[in-house]
Amino acid sequence: MELLSIVVPCFNEEATIPIFYDTVEKIKGQIDAEVEYCFVDDGSKDNTLAILRDLNKKSGGGSPLHFFLS
């Protein structure tokens, strides 16, 4: 089976991540490939990283990438 990697750049996206994730989860059965997510938090100041960590726990997937800007 093919692998589809979805790379999602995130910056202060706490409101949109759950909507995006739920939408992809609903349709991924229609895709003839294994789907993996790569969420990249680029130093968000809101709860983006906490939401990504919660999704990670629920899905059993890999850890979100988090970049700190100085």
N, C-alpha and C positions, 0 to 999 in steps of 0.2 A: 504494500500500500504506500502511496505517496505521502509525503509530509508537507503540510502547509504551515509555515511559521508566520504568525501575524505579529509584527513589531508595532507597538503602540507607544509613541512618545507622549508623555504626560507632564503637564505643568499646570498645577492648580486645577485639576480635573475631578475633584471629589464628587461633583454632581453628575458627571457624565460617564464615569467608569462603570458603575453598576448597570446603567442602561445599555451601554455598548456591549458589555460582557453578556448580559441576558439575551440581547438580540442575536449575537453570534451563536450562543449556545442553542437557541431555538432553531437556527437554520443549519447548523454544522452537520446534521444528519443527511442533508441534501448534497453535501460535498463529498466527493469520492477521494478523501484523503484524511489522514490523521491531522488534527488541528492542535497546534501549540501556540501559546501566547508568550510574547516577550514584552512586558510592560517596562518602560524606561522612565523612571521619575527623575526629572531634571531639576531637582532642588525646590520642589513645591513648598509653599508656605502654609498650605491648608492641610486637610486630612487625607490627601491623595495616598501617601505611603501607608498609612494605617488601613485604608480601604484595600489597597493592593495586598497587604499582609493578610487581611481577613479572607480575601478571595483565595489566596494561596493555601490557607488552612483548610478552607471548604473544598477546594478542588484537588488538593494533594499534589499540586504542581511545583515547579521550581520557584526560587526566590525572585522577587522583583529586583530589577537593577535600580540603584539609587545613586545619583551623582550629587555631590555637594558643591555648590558654587561659592567661591570665596571673594 
